[in-house]
């Protein structure tokens, strides 16, 4: 009641019934009953802002006001949303009421604007703050849509009373909308890009030095905006750490701020009170008190939180800071309207791409939904611009390039292909760069004009000739075709992103393009220690003064050069994300206080023009990155910023192009040798694509072999090949595969993967025949030699050779073999046989005893051990492959982070001035950081295996070995997961005609030894033999998925092994498909390991793309599991 009265005093003209409903809903949402289900606290203090909006606009619905303060659809799960809406329903608050907001008029009176807003037919007038710009203009090329106009009018309601935040997916037009608001009200925008490592000091004030070496505090863009009445746009609220953002609370709530230099910023009305009390402006200035401009506003931009994964950025603290507005992607019709307005009629290929974007966004499948971000409105406009200038008959090429489909995880690629085919985007018969025999494209320069294929451009005239690349480049058809595409994008004004494996020629292609165009290049190579500061300016100390040297990035847009950013995937994405405003709007604030702005904004920006750097018209950026994932383990630059660039996948040349390239490098190398090398590498790359090898062998290695053979024609071919594969000899599985490929291709394998000296001598184990002439007594293990010296003959030491009685090699009468790595002195078979029977018997008994002790340890019989060994042997290579996949999953988790404010370590660029003033904590060190307080613990991945143990598995086992394959799959998974239980918690259920959830492995008791693993597969076999006929696949899948949603895990994966026998029981594939995609929190996959006829493949086509797999060979199971884990990583990155 007290709160209600306070609100009525605050907004006396407001409708009391609406106010009561507003207050009742707020208190209901923070009631103790709802706290039990862990809802974020409702920001009760923001009710004052809601009351003011309601007073100015009496016709606004209560639900709209509540939603502006508490946008529950953005940060709550489906179940919690239902709880919130049930409360609103009980309080008679209409959900999603009719709301039409129209702006009728804007009239400027002195420092304010009078706005007439029509809400559902009722017009109300109220004043809003406005900026100091005289000219109020709309951005060139801006096309209004009804949705964006409504949202802009929405923003005016919030702008009248306080600061607000726009939450929406990347590329949906948030920055553009704020620009429109600023243009409408005459504001100057201060863009502030937030990043993960940003400190409170970066946000408020930074230290710098004067020319005489004195250190001073320099105001940040945020403080400048507060003093001058600008619009501070905090871009990337979801990235910044909550502790850094805490410094804003006082500025937002009280409009006050204490700066590091002692200055205090006061709200305008409090400052005016001090003036009216008799103080002068000069006295306040001398006291360090400054006035915050009444027109100052903060606008935050953020992407919606990913539900159920890690800590949510939209916490109660941030909810209390802003009024929230949701922004969705534009609808298909809106995008068509904009593209029509900007680029005229839409071609058939472009129409199908727009349809694909719409289908991906509306999909319930999490894989497809994640892919939709690559076809944002921003990217669609870029595609439309390109197609208007360079028309194409096929949408397929464009889709493949936009998604970099070549480098998507296998499941995501299949899902994309499936979605594309439904729209009618099929693989054309001849598709340019992917075609084995591409059309010959010529590249020529005549009369100052460069022509590649059908595309021409004038050659650039420059004085900076020393910065123009001059490289050795051999024209091959595939590269020339790619250069034509790059030239087209370059002429359209797009920035380029080239992604590919190492060694495919990304640098060479970028340099060749600039060489042909005669464009000067600035080069910057990123690495894991790159910081936001080092990316823009490099501080150095000269005579006690900090001098900021421009990085190649700043030089490029100052002088209109082309910036080549190499190894972009190596830098953390929270560092490279500061490129966003630079690429998108041509704006950036440098760490030395200077600001990069587009030329057209130079006049209207306000402030000291000497601190502005206009972006040169000729500035372009070419970014090079390795493909995401193993073995490069870089950051996924494409996923973070890909839609800002025109993207191109750079692949190894086709066989014909590669042969042409190699002939240029090695004209004297025999043609048949080159053909064999090219075929071998083509095979290796194919295996890497299929997941059988992790390292994708590139053209660079092949060129190096040919260059070596060209220079040293008498050199052994095996040695030249061995130079490339040296590293791989340490992995037995990889070396076996390589030798097989080399042998198949007709290349020499002798000595290629053996540890070699310069002479490439083969390593041998020497076996020396000898006669001991001594008798045996009784078998024993023998003494252990701590120095592991070789022992020949005798009967004392274990691991000796050519001796007697002890465990070793080449001797006689010992109980069992024992290899200590020495040369073997071998007794003759005759002497070995000449052993008394009682000694032979004793040795055999000791051998059996050692074996039985191991079996006893795990409580297995000898027969059990043989049986388990039979299953284990069948999947031994695959266990190694799957353990490699699991190790890869862990690799990125272990990366250490920079820990700042250390007293020793590496000098921190950001704290050089502190060092000059005598501060000690100016270093940084890499270490495993403790999670910040309040961070939920890192949850292990959750894997559930559901195996088919129905009667048909036993019945048709003799037909296709499906039950054995299923049992081998279980051995493979349980053996591979051994030792990874802390990272991946797993359990296993079986389903059959009589059981839908037969527990085989409990999550808290994974099998510890061979006996327990054998017991599991025995249970499977027995159940399949004796269970009733029938099928519980659907019930088993539903139970596995549903029960897993209630568990607390960052990632949950369900893998269902089934025999594709659904048709016999009348089960429609659609029913199974809907169960697999029923829970967004759980990624469910079905693997068909048996099939009568072509039933499994028919099911595969009917089920959701990327969720079904066929595995008729257990050897392909690790590859399928790798695809599932890779897909899971993509969705959680």
TAVEN-V48984 format. One line per field, one symbol per residue. phi: phi as a letter, one per 30 degrees, with the letter a starting at -180 (. if undefined). psi: psi as a letter, one per 20 degrees, with the letter a starting at -180 (. if undefined). burial: b if it has 16 or more other ideal C-beta (glycine too) atoms within 10 Angstrom, else e. Layout:
BEGIN
phi: ???
psi: ???
burial: ???
END
This chain:
BEGIN
phi: .dddddddddbdcddddddddddddddddcdeddddchddddddddddddddddddbddddddddddddbddddbcdeddddddddddddcicdchddbccbdcabbcbhcbbcccccchjccbcbcbdbdcdddcbcddidcdbddddddddeddddddcldbbccaddicjdddddedddddciccccdbddbdddcddddcbbdbcdddjdcbccdddddddddciccdcdcjedcddedddeddeddddchbaccddjdbcceedddddddddjdcdddddddicbcdddddbcbccacddddibiddddceddeddbccbcbcdddeddddddddddbiecdeddddddddedddddddddddddddddcdeeddddddddddcbdbdcddedddddcheecdeedddddddddddddjccdddbbhddddbdddccbbbbhibcbbiccbadddcbcdddcddbbdbcdbeddddddddddeddddiddcbcbaddicjddddddddddddicdccbbccadcdcedddcbcdbcbhicdcccddeedddddcidccccchddddedddddddeddddcibacddcjdbcbdedcddddijddddccddddddbbcccbdddjdcdhdddddddbeddcdcbdccdddeddddddddddbdcdeddddddddddddddddddddidbccddcdedddddddddddbdddddddddeedceddddcddddddddddddddicdcdidccecdedhdddbcdccdbcdiccccbdadjdcddchddbciibccdidbicbicdabicbiddadbccicecccddddddddbeeddeddddddedddddddddecicdddeddddedddddceddddddddddddddedddddcdcciccakcddedbddedddjdcdccbbdadddddejdddddddccbcccdbdeddddcdddbiddddddddddeddddddjcddcbdbbbbcbadcbcbddcbddcbddcbdddddeddddedddddcdddkbcedddddddddddddddbdbbbccccbchcddecicdeeddddddcdbddcccbccdcaadicdddddeddceeicbbcbcbddddedddddddddddddcd
psi: gggghghhhgnhjqohghgggggggghhijqhghhhjlqqqpnhhihggghgghghmhjpqghggghhhmmhhhjqrgghgggghgghghjkopplrpooppogqpppodjrpppopoolippqprqqqrajpgpoqqppjpppqgghgghghghhgghhibqrpppqqqjikghhghgggghhjkqppnpopqrhjprhghhfqqqrqrhjiqprppqrhghghhhikrooooolhihqqhhhihiighgggilqpprhjiqppqqhhhghghgiiiqrhhghghikpqppphipqppqpqqqqoqjoapphmrhghhihrpqpqprqqrghghggghghhjbqprgghghgghggggghiqiphghghhhhilrhghghggggghhhnqqipigggghghilhhjqqgghgggggghghhijnrorholdhiphmqpppqpqopljpppocjpqqqpqpqhlhiipqnropppqgghhghhggggghghijqqqopprrqjikggggghgghghilpqppppprrijprhghhgqopqpoljpppopprhgghgigjkrppooqlhihqqhigiiiighgggikqqprijirppqqgiiggjhraohhjpoqpqhipqpoppqqqqaqjhkaqnhghgjhiiroqpporqqrgghgggghhhhmhipphhgggggggghggghghhhijhqhpoprhghghhgghghghmhiqphhggghhhjghiiioggghggghgggghikqqiojgkqpqahilqppqppooprphjqqqeqqrgrqpohilqppparkgqqjrqkbqhrpbqjbqjrhrqopjjrqpopqqhghhhmpqhhggggggghghggghhghhgjlqrhggghghhggghhjghhggghhgghhhhhghhjpqrporkqirbppohikghhhhijqhmjrqqproqqqqpipqqoqrqopppoqokrhhgggjhhgjkhgghghhhgggghghipijhhhopqrpqqqahipimoohpqhjmqphahghhhhghgggggghhirqrrpkgggggggggghhhiqnqhppppopprjkkhhhjkophhggghghjhohhpopqpoojqpockgghghghhrppiiqqpniphhighgghggghgghghij.
burial: eeeeeebeeebeebeeebbebbbbbbebbeeeebeeeebbebbeebbebbbbbbbbbebbbbbbbbbbbbbbebbbeeebeebbbebbeeeebeeeeeeebeeeebeeeeebbebebbbeeeebebebbbbebeebeeeeeeeebeebeebbbbbbbbbbbbbbbbbbbbbbbbbbbbbbbbbbbbbbbbbbbbbbbbeebbbbbbbbbeeeeeeebebbbbbbbbebbbbbbbbbbbbbbeebbebbeebbeebebebeeebebbbeeebeebeeeeeeeeebeeeebbbbbbbbbbbbbbbbbeebeeebbbbeebbbbbbbbbbebbebebbbbbbeeebeebbebbbbbbbbbbbbbebebbbbebbbbbbbbbbbbbbbbbbbeeeeebbbbbbbbbbbbbbbbbbbbbbbbebbeebebeeeeeebbbeeebeebebeeeeeebbbbebeeeebebeeeebbbeeebeebbbbbbbbbbbbbbbeeebbbbbbbbbbbbbbbbbbbbbbbbbbbbbbbebebebbbbbbbbbbeeeeebbebebbbbbbbbbbbbbbbbbbbbbbbbbbbbbbbbbbbbbbbbbbbbbbbbeeebeebbeeeeeeebbbeeebbbbbbbbbbbbebebbbbbbbbbbbbbbbbbbbbbeebbbbbbeebbeebeeebbebbbbbbbbbbebbeebbbbbbbbbebbbebbebbeeeeeeebbbbbbebbeebbeeebbbebbbebbeebebbbebbbeebeeeeeeeeeeeeeeebeeebeebbbbeeeeeeeebbbbbebbbbbbbbbbbbbbbbbbbbebebebbbbbbeeebeeebeeebeebbeebbeeeeeeebeebebeeebbebbeebbebbeebbbbbbbbbebbeeeeeeeebebebeeeeebbbbbbbbbeeeeebbbeeeeeeeeeeeeeeebbbbbbbbbbbbbbbbbbeeebbbbbbbbbbbbbbbbbeebeeebbbbbbbbbbebbebebbeeeebbeebbbbbbbbeebbebbeebeeebbbbebbbbbbeebbeeebbbbbbbbbbbbbbeeeeeebeebbebbbebbbbbbbbbbbbbbeebbeebbeebbbbbbbbbeebbbbbbbbbbbbbbbbbbee
END
